[in-house]
Amino acid sequence: MAKQEDLFKNVVSHAKEYGFIFPSSEIYDGLSAVYDYAQNGVELKKNIREYWWKSMVQMHENIVGLDAAILMHPTTWKASGHVDAFNDPLIDNKDSKKRYRADVLIEDYAEKLNQKAEKEIEKAAARFGESFDRSQYVTTNPRVMEYLSKKKEILERMGRSLGSGDLEDVKALIEELEIADPETGSRNWTDVKQFNLMFGTKLGASAENAMDLYLRPETAQGIFVNFLNVQKSGRMKIPFGIAQTGKAFRNEIVARQFIFRMREFEQMEMQFFVKPGEEMKWYEYWKQTRLNWHLSLGLGSGNYRFHDHEKLAHYANAAADIEFNFPFGFKELEGIHSRTDFDLKAHEQYSGKKLQYFDTETNANYTPYVVETSVGLDRMFLAVFSNSLKEEVLEDGSTRTVLQLPSVLAPTKAAVLPLVKKEGLPEVAREIIEALKWDFNVTYDEKDAVGRRYRRQDALGTPFCITVDHQTLEDQTVTIRHRDSMKQDRVAIAQLKGIIDDEVSMRNWLMKAKN
């Protein structure tokens, strides 16, 4: 646990030191759980967004984009259920005065049971070697079975209690499991209460006549209210999808773990409209398709797992999370939900406007079902960043800090370095920058010795360093250094564009998601 905490501290520190993420309003002592993306962070975030958009919209003929407003008519949130049901269970510790989500406390306890089971499985795997049968061991070893059975029992009970609104039983479960305040160890808890997560605001020139509005807590509703507009103007046929990226706002009870849980965050969502009765087929399709997208980035298949929901939202008939192994354990990265026809029917009821699809093949109207994929862009950033930050011991015994970002996402694709700041080398380096910047984000770096510049670019995640030396003046060749292997090759300046493009092109990376 201490090692994980140290890793997480390194992630936060590195993000600030190298210009990825700053605490918001830091000169005024900051604002809790609000962050600013700095000069390198904004590039990495943009690249993640574009990687998602190209995969989701450009590569699918039947998916189109939308950019709906953040402010929506207040009845939107009544229809969607957010006014009445968008709550988290809150619990306070009387001694520490700390506030927690009751369900997260229970889920963290259940995850510890899962980790104990995994340790037993790992020990057995090491003992038996290639002959080890994981599935058989999990279903026959008494200790592993006990851990996993208890985990399942706890989560199912919590799901039932939250689903029925039995908050007394949620507290009883916390007390029975002897769950303590993570910071102080105190078990002196208050009752569990529901807490609405929406931020309220006003629309109007005067306080007396202002309309009460909400900052949107999700981007999905902008898609639903525009369903017919998009379908008719785009002549879309079922099945089809509408994708959107954008800001959402939630007044989180406990906003913590850096950018994992923030009050202002960005989502990348796609709502896929299907014929009733076909939703489970598409639900399974999008579960696998989205997992393949994540795997295409090469962060390690062992860092992902599916978690099927025990407690379903009021609109869903199936739901699963793609969880990622963050420095603080497996947590939700993306949700895939079968939302049934709840949203369109609810908006139809509250607006009085018909939101149905006319099927020309059957000459009949029906309300489509919806399969949703929703990934947090900020969580995706944290997954990529934390997994990529490495400390390596080199052959000479020295160490280097390297940010091994997937090169397709790297903020800067290449740094061009003149060996010295004279004798015409900076001028040639600038010419190379001028030629490459039309296709790639590149940078110029002339300060310090070349070795130190290499280390600086390693820490920034730059895939290539291009060094201009005196031989360049003679034969128009440069040294290109690869970040991960540190291998150096002598190549012609004319080859640089092709070499970089082979490594960073979205086409090459997204092809992995199709295989």
Residue pairs with C-beta under 8 A, 6 or more apart in sequence:
4 327
4 328
4 329
5 327
7 327
7 386
7 389
8 257
8 258
8 327
8 328
8 386
10 389
11 258
11 327
11 382
11 385
11 386
11 389
12 258
14 20
14 389
14 401
14 403
14 459
15 21
15 41
15 258
15 385
16 22
16 23
16 38
18 40
18 403
18 459
18 460
19 38
19 39
19 40
19 41
20 37
20 38
20 40
20 41
20 44
20 385
21 35
21 36
21 37
21 38
21 41
21 258
21 259
22 35
22 36
22 38
23 30
23 31
23 34
23 35
23 36
24 30
24 31
24 34
24 35
24 36
25 31
25 34
32 255
32 263
33 252
33 255
33 256
33 261
33 262
33 263
34 262
34 263
34 264
35 258
35 259
35 262
37 45
40 411
40 412
40 460
40 461
41 381
41 411
43 411
43 412
43 441
44 381
44 384
44 385
44 405
44 409
44 410
44 411
44 461
45 266
45 377
45 378
45 381
47 408
47 409
47 410
47 411
48 377
48 380
48 381
48 384
48 409
49 245
49 266
49 268
49 377
50 506
51 297
51 408
51 409
51 506
51 509
51 510
52 245
52 268
52 293
52 375
52 377
52 380
53 65
53 243
53 245
53 268
54 506
54 510
55 293
55 510
55 513
56 63
56 241
56 243
56 268
56 270
56 373
57 63
57 64
57 65
57 243
59 510
60 241
62 236
62 237
62 239
62 240
62 241
63 240
63 241
63 242
63 243
63 270
63 272
64 230
64 234
64 236
64 240
64 241
64 242
64 243
65 242
65 243
65 244
66 222
66 223
66 226
66 230
66 242
66 243
66 244
67 244
67 246
68 219
68 222
68 223
68 225
68 226
68 244
68 246
69 222
70 215
70 216
70 246
70 247
71 201
71 203
71 213
71 215
71 216
72 213
72 214
72 216
72 221
72 222
72 225
74 211
74 212
74 213
74 214
75 350
75 351
76 221
76 225
76 347
77 83
77 86
77 198
77 214
77 217
77 221
78 84
78 350
79 346
79 347
79 349
79 350
79 351
80 221
80 224
80 343
80 346
80 347
81 314
81 315
81 346
82 198
82 214
82 217
83 196
83 198
85 314
86 196
86 197
86 198
86 217
87 194
87 195
87 196
87 197
88 101
88 103
88 194
88 195
88 197
88 252
88 253
89 101
89 102
89 103
89 162
89 167
89 170
89 192
89 193
89 194
89 195
90 99
90 100
90 101
90 102
90 192
90 193
90 194
90 195
90 253
91 99
91 100
91 101
91 102
91 105
91 171
91 174
91 189
91 190
91 191
91 192
91 193
92 98
92 99
92 100
92 189
92 190
93 99
93 100
93 181
93 184
93 186
93 188
93 189
93 190
94 186
94 188
94 189
94 190
95 181
95 184
95 186
95 188
96 181
96 183
96 184
96 186
98 181
98 183
98 184
99 253
99 254
100 181
100 182
100 253
100 254
101 253
101 254
102 167
102 170
102 171
102 174
102 192
103 158
103 162
103 170
104 254
105 174
105 179
105 182
106 154
106 155
106 158
106 170
106 173
106 174
106 177
106 179
107 155
107 158
108 182
108 329
109 154
109 177
109 179
110 151
110 154
110 155
111 151
111 329
111 330
113 147
113 148
113 150
113 151
113 154
114 147
114 148
114 151
114 330
115 329
116 147
117 138
117 143
117 144
117 147
117 148
117 151
120 141
120 143
120 144
120 147
121 134
121 137
121 138
121 144
124 132
124 137
124 141
125 132
125 134
137 144
138 144
138 145
138 148
139 145
154 173
154 177
155 310
156 310
157 169
157 173
158 170
158 173
158 310
158 311
159 309
159 310
159 311
160 166
160 311
161 167
161 169
161 170
161 173
162 170
162 311
163 311
163 312
167 191
167 192
167 193
167 194
168 191
168 192
170 192
171 189
171 191
171 192
174 189
175 187
175 189
178 187
179 187
180 186
180 187
181 187
195 253
196 251
197 217
197 250
197 251
197 252
197 253
198 214
198 215
198 217
198 249
198 250
198 251
199 214
199 215
199 217
199 249
199 250
199 251
199 263
200 212
200 213
200 214
200 215
201 212
201 213
201 214
201 215
202 210
202 211
202 212
202 213
203 210
203 211
203 213
204 210
204 211
215 248
215 249
216 222
216 247
216 248
216 249
217 248
217 249
217 250
218 248
218 267
218 269
218 374
219 244
219 245
219 246
219 248
219 267
219 269
220 269
220 271
220 343
220 372
220 374
221 343
222 244
222 246
223 242
223 244
223 269
223 271
224 271
224 343
224 344
224 347
224 355
224 370
225 347
225 351
226 242
227 242
227 273
227 344
227 355
227 368
228 354
228 355
230 236
230 242
231 240
231 273
231 357
238 273
238 274
238 275
238 357
238 359
238 368
239 272
239 273
239 274
239 275
239 278
239 282
240 272
240 273
241 270
241 271
241 272
241 273
242 270
242 271
242 273
243 268
243 269
243 270
244 267
244 268
244 269
244 270
245 266
245 267
245 268
245 269
245 377
246 266
246 267
247 264
247 265
247 266
248 264
248 265
248 266
248 267
249 263
249 264
249 265
250 263
250 265
251 263
252 261
252 262
252 263
254 261
255 261
255 262
255 263
257 326
257 328
258 382
259 265
259 378
259 379
259 381
259 382
260 326
260 328
260 331
260 378
260 379
260 382
262 378
265 376
265 377
265 378
266 376
266 377
266 378
267 374
267 375
267 376
267 377
268 374
268 375
268 376
268 377
268 380
269 372
269 373
269 374
269 375
270 372
270 373
270 374
271 339
271 370
271 371
271 372
272 282
272 286
272 370
272 371
272 372
272 373
273 357
273 368
273 369
273 370
274 282
274 368
274 369
274 370
274 371
275 359
275 366
275 368
275 369
276 341
276 366
276 367
276 368
276 369
277 369
278 369
279 317
279 318
279 338
279 340
279 369
279 370
279 371
280 318
280 338
282 371
283 318
283 336
283 338
283 371
286 336
286 371
286 373
287 306
287 320
287 322
287 336
289 513
290 322
290 334
290 336
290 373
290 375
291 304
291 306
291 322
292 512
292 513
292 514
293 513
294 304
294 322
294 324
294 333
294 334
295 301
295 304
295 512
295 513
296 509
296 510
296 512
296 513
297 384
297 406
297 408
297 409
297 509
298 406
298 512
299 324
299 383
299 384
299 387
299 388
299 406
300 387
302 325
303 324
303 325
303 383
303 387
304 322
304 323
304 324
304 325
304 333
305 322
305 323
305 330
306 320
306 321
306 322
306 323
307 320
307 321
307 323
307 330
307 332
308 319
308 320
309 316
309 319
309 320
309 321
312 318
312 319
313 319
313 337
314 342
315 337
315 339
315 340
315 342
315 343
316 337
316 338
316 339
316 340
317 338
317 340
318 337
318 338
319 335
319 336
319 337
319 338
320 335
320 336
320 337
321 332
321 333
321 334
321 335
321 336
322 332
322 333
322 334
322 335
322 336
322 375
323 330
323 331
323 332
323 333
324 330
324 331
324 333
324 379
324 383
326 382
326 383
326 386
327 386
331 379
332 379
333 375
333 376
333 379
333 380
333 383
334 373
334 374
334 375
334 376
335 372
335 373
335 374
335 375
336 371
336 372
336 373
336 374
337 371
337 372
337 374
338 369
338 370
338 371
338 372
339 369
339 370
339 371
339 372
340 369
340 370
341 367
341 368
341 369
341 370
343 370
344 355
344 356
344 367
344 368
344 370
345 355
345 367
347 353
347 355
348 354
348 355
348 356
348 367
354 365
355 367
356 365
356 366
356 367
357 365
357 366
357 367
357 368
358 364
358 365
359 365
359 366
384 405
384 406
384 409
385 403
385 405
388 403
388 404
388 405
388 406
388 461
389 401
389 403
389 404
390 401
390 402
390 403
390 404
391 399
391 400
391 401
392 399
392 400
392 401
392 402
393 399
394 400
400 455
400 458
401 455
401 458
401 459
402 458
402 459
402 461
402 483
402 484
403 458
403 459
403 460
403 461
404 461
404 483
404 484
405 461
405 463
406 509
407 413
407 463
407 483
407 503
407 504
408 504
408 505
408 506
408 508
408 509
410 461
410 462
410 463
410 504
411 441
411 460
411 461
411 462
412 441
412 442
412 443
412 457
412 460
412 461
412 462
413 440
413 441
413 442
413 462
413 463
413 464
413 500
413 504
414 436
414 440
414 442
414 443
414 462
414 463
414 464
414 465
414 466
414 496
414 500
415 442
415 443
415 444
415 445
415 453
415 457
415 462
415 464
415 465
415 466
416 429
416 432
416 433
416 436
416 442
416 443
416 444
416 445
416 466
416 468
417 429
417 444
417 445
417 446
417 450
417 453
417 465
417 466
417 467
417 468
418 425
418 426
418 428
418 429
418 446
418 467
418 468
419 425
419 450
419 467
419 468
419 469
419 470
421 446
423 470
423 473
424 473
425 468
425 469
425 470
425 472
425 473
426 446
428 468
428 472
428 473
429 444
429 446
429 468
430 444
432 466
432 468
432 478
432 493
432 496
433 442
433 443
433 444
435 493
435 496
435 497
436 442
436 496
436 497
436 500
439 497
439 500
439 501
440 500
440 501
440 504
443 462
445 453
445 456
445 457
447 453
448 456
450 467
453 465
454 465
454 481
454 486
457 465
457 483
458 483
461 483
462 483
463 482
463 483
463 484
463 500
463 503
463 504
464 480
464 481
464 482
464 483
464 499
464 500
464 503
465 480
465 481
465 483
466 478
466 479
466 480
466 481
466 496
467 478
467 479
467 480
467 481
468 478
469 478
469 479
471 477
472 478
472 493
476 492
476 493
476 494
477 490
477 491
477 492
477 493
478 490
478 491
478 493
478 496
479 488
479 489
479 490
480 488
480 489
480 491
480 496
480 499
481 487
481 488
482 488
482 489
491 499
502 508
